Amino acid sequence: MSAEITCSANGPLLVRGEFQLLDPASQTFDLEGKPAIALCRCGHSQKKPFCDGSHKTVGFQSVVSATTAR
């Protein structure tokens, strides 16, 4: 599997490519027909783990720059 994950400025994580998304019980989310998904970073989505746009109304701010993972 190959995926690309983009940290959008003041918004969700955008995931594209081939990947699986698992819940805490290791059950796979049905993403059939979805070439990309947006995962919530603000914690306010009513559709977690997916973004529902709540970051816009709660004033979530986070701009990420690439660094070395530690």
C-alpha positions as CSV (number, residue, x, y, z in Angstrom):
1,M,0.0,0.0,0.0
2,S,1.1,3.5,-0.7
3,A,-0.5,6.6,0.8
4,E,0.3,10.3,0.9
5,I,-0.8,12.3,4.0
6,T,-0.9,16.1,3.9
7,C,-1.3,18.3,6.9
8,S,-3.6,21.0,5.7
9,A,-3.1,24.5,7.2
10,N,-5.7,25.0,10.0
11,G,-7.6,21.9,8.9
12,P,-7.6,18.1,8.6
13,L,-5.1,15.5,7.6
14,L,-5.7,14.7,3.9
15,V,-5.0,11.0,3.0
16,R,-4.7,9.9,-0.6
17,G,-3.6,6.7,-2.2
18,E,-3.9,3.1,-1.1
19,F,-4.4,2.6,2.6
20,Q,-6.6,1.0,5.3
21,L,-8.1,2.9,8.2
22,L,-8.7,0.7,11.3
23,D,-10.8,1.4,14.4
24,P,-9.5,0.5,17.9
25,A,-10.8,-3.1,17.5
26,S,-8.8,-3.5,14.2
27,Q,-12.0,-3.3,12.2
28,T,-11.5,-1.8,8.7
29,F,-13.6,1.3,7.8
30,D,-15.4,0.9,4.5
31,L,-13.8,3.5,2.2
32,E,-14.8,2.0,-1.1
33,G,-15.0,4.6,-3.8
34,K,-13.2,7.2,-1.8
35,P,-9.9,8.3,-3.5
36,A,-9.1,10.5,-0.6
37,I,-10.4,11.2,3.0
38,A,-10.0,14.0,5.5
39,L,-9.2,13.1,9.1
40,C,-10.1,15.5,11.9
41,R,-7.3,17.2,13.8
42,C,-9.3,19.7,15.8
43,G,-11.2,17.2,17.9
44,H,-14.6,18.8,17.3
45,S,-15.9,16.8,14.4
46,Q,-19.2,15.0,14.9
47,K,-18.1,12.4,12.3
48,K,-14.8,11.4,13.9
49,P,-12.3,10.2,12.8
50,F,-13.5,12.1,9.6
51,C,-13.5,15.9,9.3
52,D,-16.9,17.6,9.1
53,G,-15.5,21.1,8.7
54,S,-15.9,22.0,12.5
55,H,-12.4,23.3,12.5
56,K,-13.7,26.4,10.6
57,T,-16.3,27.3,13.3
58,V,-14.1,26.6,16.4
59,G,-11.1,28.6,15.2
60,F,-8.7,25.6,15.0
61,Q,-5.2,26.8,14.1
62,S,-2.2,24.6,13.2
63,V,0.3,25.2,10.4
64,V,2.8,22.4,10.2
65,S,6.2,22.5,8.6
66,A,8.2,19.4,7.7
67,T,10.8,18.4,10.3
68,T,12.6,15.3,11.4
69,A,10.4,12.8,13.3
70,R,11.6,12.2,16.8
